[in-house]
Amino acid sequence: MAEEIDGGRRGLVKKRRLNEAELAEVEELAQVCDAYEDLHLRLSVEQMRTRTGKESNDFLFYEDGRLVGALALSDYGKEKREVILMVHPYHRRRGIASALLAAARKDARRRGIERLALVCERFSRSGNAFIGTVGAQYDFSEHHMELREFKERGDFSEQLRLVRAVPTDVGEIARVTAASFGESEERIKPHIAKDIAAPERQYYIAKLGEEVVGTFNLYITGESTGIYAFAVAPRYRRRGFGRQMLEQIIRQIRAESSKRITLEVETTNTNAIALYQSTGFRPVTTYGYYELEV
């Protein structure tokens, strides 16, 4: 663990919550790493700021009082957690990444977490090299897309109502989401119930009459609004409802702010990719997910 050397930290620090100075250090480190390899690290300082403090999900590494490495675990998941790991370009090949990952694995094992999913950008030379050394196994990839030129069609024959969801809608959201992504309703319900109460999240359901045909949620930060878990119930697909939902929420977001609008989609989901591209979204980068037993 970290020690104080001449008034500065040195070594590894495990944190339940980061203070504003530490969050600023993490943000600065991410900017340095991004600029060095022209990356878009999938790290959200906003999410780190809203940690509950009930468990240690952030691991920091200091040299002479300067933050040179950081690892962040996702807040959700009983058996598996996502991992974002970064090391300052001038401090690599010194075992810092390995030390951070070893500490996270040890803590995850103690908590009963079985697997870690390391998230690595496709074009990160250092990240992919590290993935190879630790023996993580490839699982899947996602495109990170951004709306560049909104292309509306409008004039839909069957009109949906887009409704801001409330906690009593968790069951319906879980039902549609589980059916769309092959998940277990019981497994995702607690995650949805937690997120729907978070101020930075907004959940929506799309209704045809009184029937819920689709759902998604927005994650709002200072710079962007991300569209997540965009789902249409299987029996309502191929009727233009996905397009209608997407156009409605884009118009709403644009009416409220000038923030970037983003989303993520699995690279094998060709139908969804075609929908997003036809609406004006373009790929910015691609993230690979690699599983590692703890």
C-alpha positions as CSV (number, residue, x, y, z in Angstrom):
1,M,0.0,0.0,0.0
2,A,1.0,3.6,-0.3
3,E,3.4,5.3,2.0
4,E,4.4,9.0,2.4
5,I,7.8,9.9,1.0
6,D,8.9,13.5,1.4
7,G,5.3,14.7,1.7
8,G,4.2,12.7,-1.3
9,R,2.5,9.4,-1.8
10,R,4.3,6.4,-3.3
11,G,2.7,3.0,-4.1
12,L,-0.8,1.6,-4.4
13,V,-3.9,3.1,-2.8
14,K,-7.3,1.4,-2.6
15,K,-10.3,3.7,-2.4
16,R,-14.0,3.5,-1.6
17,R,-14.6,7.1,-2.8
18,L,-12.3,9.6,-4.4
19,N,-12.1,13.2,-3.3
20,E,-12.2,16.0,-5.9
21,A,-8.4,16.3,-6.0
22,E,-8.1,12.6,-6.7
23,L,-10.8,12.7,-9.4
24,A,-8.9,15.6,-11.0
25,E,-5.7,13.5,-11.0
26,V,-7.5,10.6,-12.7
27,E,-9.0,12.9,-15.3
28,E,-5.6,14.4,-16.1
29,L,-4.0,11.0,-16.3
30,A,-6.8,9.8,-18.7
31,Q,-6.2,12.9,-20.9
32,V,-2.5,12.1,-21.1
33,C,-3.0,8.5,-22.0
34,D,-5.6,9.4,-24.6
35,A,-3.4,12.0,-26.3
36,Y,-0.3,9.7,-26.3
37,E,-2.0,7.0,-28.4
38,D,-5.0,9.0,-29.8
39,L,-7.4,7.0,-27.8
40,H,-10.8,7.4,-26.2
41,L,-10.5,5.6,-22.8
42,R,-13.8,4.2,-21.7
43,L,-13.4,5.8,-18.3
44,S,-16.1,7.9,-16.7
45,V,-14.9,10.3,-14.0
46,E,-18.6,11.2,-13.5
47,Q,-19.4,7.6,-12.5
48,M,-16.4,7.5,-10.2
49,R,-17.7,10.7,-8.5
50,T,-21.0,9.0,-7.7
51,R,-19.5,5.9,-5.9
52,T,-21.6,4.8,-2.9
53,G,-18.6,4.3,-0.8
54,K,-19.7,0.8,0.2
55,E,-16.9,-1.1,-1.6
56,S,-13.5,-0.4,-3.0
57,N,-13.7,0.0,-6.8
58,D,-10.8,2.4,-7.4
59,F,-7.1,1.6,-7.2
60,L,-4.5,4.3,-7.6
61,F,-0.7,4.1,-8.0
62,Y,1.6,7.0,-7.1
63,E,5.2,7.7,-7.6
64,D,6.7,10.6,-5.6
65,G,3.3,12.1,-5.0
66,R,2.2,11.9,-8.6
67,L,-0.6,9.7,-9.9
68,V,0.9,7.4,-12.6
69,G,-1.6,4.6,-12.7
70,A,-5.3,3.9,-12.0
71,L,-7.7,1.0,-12.2
72,A,-11.5,1.4,-12.0
73,L,-14.0,-1.4,-11.5
74,S,-17.7,-1.0,-12.5
75,D,-20.2,-0.7,-9.7
76,Y,-22.5,-3.5,-10.9
77,G,-22.3,-7.2,-11.3
78,K,-22.1,-10.0,-8.8
79,E,-20.1,-12.5,-10.7
80,K,-18.3,-10.2,-13.2
81,R,-17.0,-6.6,-13.2
82,E,-15.7,-4.4,-16.0
83,V,-12.1,-3.0,-15.6
84,I,-10.6,0.1,-17.0
85,L,-6.8,0.3,-16.4
86,M,-4.4,3.0,-17.4
87,V,-0.7,3.9,-16.8
88,H,1.1,7.1,-17.6
89,P,3.1,6.5,-20.9
90,Y,6.4,7.5,-19.2
91,H,5.9,5.0,-16.4
92,R,5.1,1.9,-18.3
93,R,7.0,-1.4,-18.2
94,R,7.7,-1.0,-14.5
95,G,5.0,-3.4,-13.2
96,I,2.5,-0.7,-12.3
97,A,-0.3,-2.2,-14.4
98,S,0.4,-5.7,-13.0
99,A,0.4,-4.4,-9.4
100,L,-3.0,-2.6,-9.9
101,L,-4.6,-5.6,-11.5
102,A,-3.2,-8.0,-8.8
103,A,-4.7,-5.8,-6.1
104,A,-8.1,-5.6,-7.9
105,R,-8.1,-9.4,-8.4
106,K,-7.3,-10.0,-4.8
107,D,-10.1,-7.7,-3.6
108,A,-12.6,-9.1,-6.2
109,R,-11.8,-12.7,-5.0
110,R,-12.5,-11.6,-1.4
111,R,-15.9,-10.2,-2.5
112,G,-16.9,-13.3,-4.4
113,I,-16.5,-11.8,-7.8
114,E,-15.5,-14.6,-10.2
115,R,-14.4,-12.8,-13.4
116,L,-13.0,-9.4,-14.5
117,A,-13.7,-8.0,-18.0
118,L,-10.8,-5.9,-19.1
119,V,-12.0,-3.2,-21.5
120,C,-9.3,-2.4,-24.2
121,E,-9.6,0.0,-27.1
122,R,-8.9,-1.8,-30.4
123,F,-6.1,0.7,-31.4
124,S,-4.3,0.7,-28.0
125,R,-0.9,-0.9,-28.7
126,S,0.0,-0.9,-25.0
127,G,-3.4,-2.1,-23.9
128,N,-3.5,-5.0,-26.3
129,A,0.1,-6.0,-25.3
130,F,-0.9,-6.1,-21.7
131,I,-4.0,-8.1,-22.4
132,G,-1.7,-10.7,-24.0
133,T,0.6,-10.9,-21.1
134,V,-2.1,-11.5,-18.4
135,G,-3.9,-14.2,-20.5
136,A,-7.3,-12.6,-20.6
137,Q,-9.7,-14.3,-23.1
138,Y,-11.5,-12.3,-25.8
139,D,-15.3,-12.1,-25.2
140,F,-16.9,-9.5,-27.6
141,S,-16.5,-6.0,-29.0
142,E,-18.6,-2.8,-29.1
143,H,-18.5,0.2,-31.4
144,H,-18.7,3.6,-29.6
145,M,-20.7,5.8,-32.0
146,E,-21.5,9.5,-32.1
147,L,-24.3,11.4,-33.8
148,R,-22.8,13.5,-36.6
149,E,-25.6,14.5,-38.9
150,F,-29.2,13.7,-37.8
151,K,-31.2,12.2,-40.6
152,E,-34.9,12.2,-39.8
153,R,-37.6,10.2,-41.6
154,G,-40.6,11.0,-39.4
155,D,-44.2,10.3,-40.6
156,F,-44.6,7.0,-38.9
157,S,-47.9,5.2,-39.4
158,E,-48.1,3.8,-35.9
159,Q,-47.3,6.4,-33.3
160,L,-45.5,5.6,-30.1
161,R,-45.6,7.5,-26.9
162,L,-42.2,8.0,-25.2
163,V,-42.6,8.1,-21.4
164,R,-40.1,8.9,-18.7
165,A,-39.9,5.7,-16.6
166,V,-40.5,5.6,-12.8
167,P,-39.4,3.0,-10.2
168,T,-42.7,1.0,-10.7
169,D,-41.7,0.4,-14.4
170,V,-38.6,-1.6,-13.4
171,G,-40.3,-4.9,-14.1
172,E,-41.4,-3.9,-17.6
173,I,-38.0,-2.5,-18.4
174,A,-36.3,-5.7,-17.2
175,R,-38.7,-7.8,-19.3
176,V,-38.0,-6.0,-22.5
177,T,-34.3,-5.6,-21.9
178,A,-33.9,-9.3,-21.0
179,A,-35.8,-10.5,-24.0
180,S,-33.8,-8.2,-26.3
181,F,-30.3,-9.0,-25.0
182,G,-30.7,-12.6,-23.8
183,E,-30.3,-11.6,-20.2
184,S,-32.0,-12.9,-17.0
185,E,-34.7,-10.6,-15.7
186,E,-33.9,-11.3,-12.1
187,R,-30.2,-10.6,-12.6
188,I,-30.7,-7.2,-14.2
189,K,-33.6,-5.9,-12.1
190,P,-31.4,-4.8,-9.2
191,H,-29.1,-2.9,-11.5
192,I,-32.1,-1.1,-13.2
193,A,-33.7,-0.3,-9.9
194,K,-30.4,1.3,-8.7
195,D,-29.8,3.3,-11.9
196,I,-33.4,4.5,-12.3
197,A,-32.9,6.4,-9.0
198,A,-29.6,8.0,-10.0
199,P,-29.7,11.7,-11.0
200,E,-27.4,11.2,-14.0
201,R,-29.6,8.5,-15.5
202,Q,-33.0,8.8,-17.2
203,Y,-35.0,5.7,-18.2
204,Y,-37.7,5.7,-20.9
205,I,-40.3,3.3,-22.1
206,A,-42.0,3.4,-25.5
207,K,-45.7,2.6,-25.5
208,L,-48.1,1.6,-28.3
209,G,-51.4,2.2,-26.6
210,E,-50.8,0.8,-23.1
211,E,-48.3,-1.9,-24.3
212,V,-44.6,-1.4,-23.6
213,V,-42.7,-2.1,-26.9
214,G,-39.3,-0.7,-26.1
215,T,-37.0,0.9,-23.6
216,F,-33.6,2.6,-23.2
217,N,-31.8,4.9,-20.8
218,L,-29.7,8.0,-21.0
219,Y,-26.5,8.6,-19.1
220,I,-25.9,12.4,-18.9
221,T,-22.5,13.9,-18.2
222,G,-21.1,17.4,-18.5
223,E,-20.1,16.8,-22.1
224,S,-22.4,14.2,-23.6
225,T,-25.6,12.3,-23.4
226,G,-25.2,8.5,-24.0
227,I,-28.0,6.2,-25.1
228,Y,-27.8,2.8,-23.4
229,A,-29.6,-0.5,-23.4
230,F,-31.7,0.5,-26.4
231,A,-34.2,-2.4,-26.8
232,V,-37.3,-3.2,-28.8
233,A,-39.4,-6.3,-27.7
234,P,-38.8,-9.1,-30.2
235,R,-42.4,-9.3,-31.3
236,Y,-42.5,-5.6,-32.2
237,R,-39.4,-5.5,-34.4
238,R,-39.4,-4.7,-38.1
239,R,-42.2,-2.2,-37.7
240,G,-40.1,1.0,-37.5
241,F,-40.5,1.4,-33.8
242,G,-36.7,1.4,-33.1
243,R,-36.3,4.2,-35.6
244,Q,-39.2,6.1,-34.1
245,M,-37.9,5.8,-30.6
246,L,-34.4,7.0,-31.7
247,E,-35.7,10.0,-33.6
248,Q,-37.9,11.1,-30.7
249,I,-35.2,11.0,-28.1
250,I,-32.6,12.7,-30.4
251,R,-35.1,15.6,-30.9
252,Q,-35.7,15.8,-27.2
253,I,-32.0,15.8,-26.3
254,R,-31.2,18.4,-28.9
255,A,-34.1,20.6,-27.7
256,E,-32.6,20.5,-24.2
257,S,-28.8,20.9,-24.8
258,S,-26.1,21.0,-27.4
259,K,-24.2,18.0,-25.9
260,R,-22.7,15.2,-28.0
261,I,-25.1,12.2,-28.4
262,T,-23.4,8.8,-28.2
263,L,-24.2,5.2,-28.0
264,E,-22.5,1.8,-27.9
265,V,-23.5,-1.3,-29.9
266,E,-22.0,-4.8,-30.2
267,T,-20.0,-5.2,-33.4
268,T,-22.0,-8.3,-34.4
269,N,-25.4,-6.5,-34.1
270,T,-25.6,-5.6,-37.8
271,N,-29.3,-4.6,-37.7
272,A,-28.8,-2.1,-34.9
273,I,-25.7,-0.7,-36.5
274,A,-27.6,-0.2,-39.8
275,L,-30.3,1.6,-37.9
276,Y,-27.9,3.9,-36.0
277,Q,-25.9,4.7,-39.2
278,S,-29.0,5.5,-41.1
279,T,-29.9,8.0,-38.4
280,G,-26.6,9.7,-38.6
281,F,-24.4,7.9,-36.0
282,R,-20.8,7.2,-37.0
283,P,-18.2,4.9,-35.2
284,V,-15.6,6.8,-33.2
285,T,-13.7,3.8,-31.8
286,T,-14.2,0.1,-30.9
287,Y,-13.7,-1.5,-27.4
288,G,-12.8,-5.1,-26.9
289,Y,-13.9,-7.0,-23.7
290,Y,-11.5,-9.7,-22.4
291,E,-12.4,-12.0,-19.5
292,L,-10.0,-12.9,-16.7
293,E,-10.6,-15.4,-13.9
294,V,-9.9,-13.9,-10.5
